[in-house]
Every structure is written in C-alpha cells, then in structure tokens.
Amino acid sequence: MYLLFLLLTGLAALLYNSLIREQSIDYEALIQQNLVDVQKIERILGIKPLYVIDTSNGRYYAAVDKASGYQSQVETLSIADKEGRLASVLITKQNETPIFFRRLYERGFFDGFKGLSVKEPIYFAGAPGYSGYLGNTPTDNYIDAVSGSTISTHAVTEAVNKGSFTISRMYFSAAWINPYDQPEINGNTMAVILVFLLALLGAFVKRLSRLRLGFLVVSIALLGFTANQFVTLPMLYSVSQLQIPWVTNIKWYVLLVGSLALILFTGKNIYCGWICPFGALQEVLNKLAGFGPLTVSPPLLATLRLAGPTLLWLAIMLGTGLNNYGTLDYQPFGAMFLFRGSWVLWLILPVLLMMSLFYKRFYCQFFCPVGFLYNLLTRWRNKGVKACQKMKLIWRKGITRVN
C-alpha cells in the first residue's frame, strides 16, 4: 500500500508538471529586452518560432530551437543581425542539473557565440567524441566547451546550430550540412557497445560467468572512467517527457534502449548485474575486502528496501514544487567517475563505498532509483509472460475440448 501511494502520487506530480502547469515563454518580450530600440517584431508562420525584428540599428532575425541535454530539452533563442552574425543567445527553457548548468554562466559560455556566422555550421570545440567537434576543419566558427558541463554545452550548441540553420536558409540563402546530424562513432561509443556485448556473453555463457570479476573491472574502466556513461534517473525522466535525442547519439540508444531491451527479451536485469560501473565498483570492493556479510534483521531489511522508492518520491515532489527536476540528480555517479558533484554527494560517497565493503552492492540494494525501477520492470515483465503463457495454455485446452 505504501509503494502504491508513492506510485500514484509521484505519477500525479509528473503529469501535473507536464500537462497542467503553464510553461509558455514570451519570446517577443525577451527580444525587446536584448535589442536596443525595437520598432517592430513580426512572427513568421511555421512550426517553430521565427521572428523578423526591425530596430533603429537595422534588421535582426531570431529563431527558437532545442536539443537534448543531460536530463532535459535545452531551448535557445538565437538572434542574428543583418550581416548574418549572432548578436545574442538566450536560454528560454532548461531543466538541467543546476550545479553543472551554472558553470556555463560563470565561464561566459554564451558570450562566445557573439559574432559567429549563421551562414556556416557552428562547431563544438574541445570535446573529442561529440558531433560537431572541430577536428581538422579549417574554420573560426566554433565555440569552446566548458569543462565539467560538456553535455549541457553540447546541447546549447546543437540548439543554436538548428536556429542558425533556419535563419541562414530563410534569409541568407546559405545551405550547409548540420554537423550534429552526423552519427557519433568514436571510442566512447565503441566502449559502450563492447561492455554490452561482454555482459551478454557473461550472462548467457556459463563458462564465462567465472570471469565475472574481470568483466566488472572492464565496466568500471571503460563505462565509468573512460566513457562516463551510465543510466541515470534524469535520463529516464527525460524519456517520460518524450525528450529523446536524435538517432546520431548512438551511446544514448545503446545504453538506455539496450538496457531496457535486455529486460524485455531476456527477463533479466543484466544492466544492474553486469554493466553498471558503480554497481561493479561496489562488488569488486566487497570481493577484495573479503569481509563477511553483515547480519541484518528481516524487519530492518524490509524497512531499508523502502529507502530507494521513498528517496525517488521525495525527489519528484521537490522537483515538482520547485519546477526544476534537477533534484533527480542525486546519484553518486558524477562524484565517483566525473569527480564533480554537490557537497552532499561528496559526503555520501565515502559512506556508500565503505558500506559496500561489508554489504555487497549496498547502494544498489537499498538506495538506487534506477535499480529499483529496473527490478520492478523485470518483475512486471516476467509476471506478464507467465500470465500470457497461462492464458495460452487455457485457450489450447479449451480448443482441445471443443474438438
């Protein structure tokens, strides 16, 4: 009954925020605030907001577009002058983790767009492995990444590029290929694919299961410290809001769609058991420590197992109240593998690692929201399969009796 209460109220809060709460943006007011002596603003008919602005200093163009960030859609308003140079880039909507997105303002990231041309792609420099990387392309039309907020800066740059493409095509007759439409085939992508393939082999080939500890070390090294890829609660939330990145983000699809597909087709939560780098790290530490398991009384164990869904519910309610679901980013992955996180996560991380020495996968067992949701989906899937098989058997028996 307690879990049912959490489920119903949590879903109600998410639906309220998505369907009822007004989130409209007055784009014309933003344009007036950021341009001097605006005389006329004309909205151009189309699916996406596009404006032609007349001022005492000449004509400007503004386009609104969005791209998928770390945990939300990042929407930008890009304003270009009559020469086809960006005059301003404004964030109109975003629900990213505050501690990471704040870096963009602190480092003056948005000022770097000023003067860039909309007549050619705006590349994303300083972040190998992301589409739009400068590479060997001879151009000055690029923006530098912000260390520690790479995914958010990538999303902003992609959204600005989309808006620039619209302005360029409509008013400057300049056609170019959007670099963000190119698939991301790189070392990080291959690392994610490799870990998934190894996990599949280990889970279904009994002889390889003896090498489990080695597989877990590979996951820690490749998925954790190299690719920095893991399924997070904000990622699942973005899917619930239909905020899905373009198919060029291969890592995202392999990681999330792959982990859910494994549950659907195998009836096993392979991601948590074989792939998740933080779960692997806890298990390896527990194995190396060699301590005997802690004895926990059944009533206390039952109470501890409610901690995960309770924390998830609190994060949803707090995010709904604040209208910012950055509260969902309370998992320790960023602090462990990216060496960045809030002070609360830095306090909690040592405790979780220490407890994993005595209790196998301590965080996974009691606090991980992704593990809780994946285990729940696995149980529902297996119960559904059993129910279908039972109905199929009953139907066959009924046909036999009629015959």
Secondary structure, 3 states (H helix, E strand, C coil): CHHHHHHHHHHHHHHHHHHHCCCCCCHHHHHHHHCCCEEEEEECCCCCCEEEEEECCEEEEEEEEEEECCCCEEEEEEEEECCCEEEEEEEEECCCCHHHHHHHHHCCHHHHHCCCECCCCCEEECCCCCCCCCCCCCCCCEEECCCCCHHHHHHHHHHHHHHHHHHHHHHCCCCCCCHHHCCCCCHHHHHHHHHHHHHHHHHHCHHHHHHHHHHHHHHHHHHHHHCCCCCCHHHHHHHHCCCCCCCCCHHHHHHHHHHHHHHHHHCCCHHHHHHCHHHHHHHHHHHHHCCCCCCCCHHHHHHHCCHHHHHHHHHHHHHHHHCCHHHHCCCCHHHHHHCCCCHHHHHHHHHHHHHHHHCCCHHHHHCCHHHHHHHHHHHHHHHHHHHHHHHHHHHHHHHHHHC
